Amino acid sequence: MSNAVESFAAPSLEPQRSVAKTTVGRRQALGLCWIIYGLARILLAVWLFVFQTTATVMFGSLLTRVPNPFTLMDTFHLFYAVIVLYSIVCGVLGAIAGLALWTGWSSARALALGAGFLALPETPLGLMLGVYTIVRLLPLEGQRAPAV
């Protein structure tokens, strides 16, 4: 009789354990993707910074027949600096969010959602990773968000 009780109780625990393992595995995989994305964005920022003079010369060569080329060149430098800074912020936040998801920090969800929203304008990789992160980590309708 005790064997019947043990065999009856054991299967009910296994689905819960497998769901928990699957959730942890998905978060670790998502964390690894965010780490890779963060490193790629940091490398992109370094690449843009190294080739800043080349980009300036290339843009400046287009301004030979413009009435006021200095204003456009200043605007180009401003946009270029904003792009480099945006890439650094996205890269650092993405790498930190990836580490948080991978190791199971309590702030992992908030960091990953922030990184997901910031990554949306970067196509195609940032858009795919951002949308997937937002869909996976935002609560469904009717579910309560965890207390902060």
Buried (B, 14 or more C-beta within 10 A) or exposed (E): EEEEEEEEEEEEEEEEEEEEEEEEEEBBEBBBBBBBBBBBBBEBBBEBEEEEEEEBEEBEEEBEEEEEBEEBBEEBBEEBEEEBEBBBBBBBBBBBBBBBBBEEBEEBBBBBBBBBEBBBEBEEBBEBBBEEBBEBBEEEEEEEEEEE
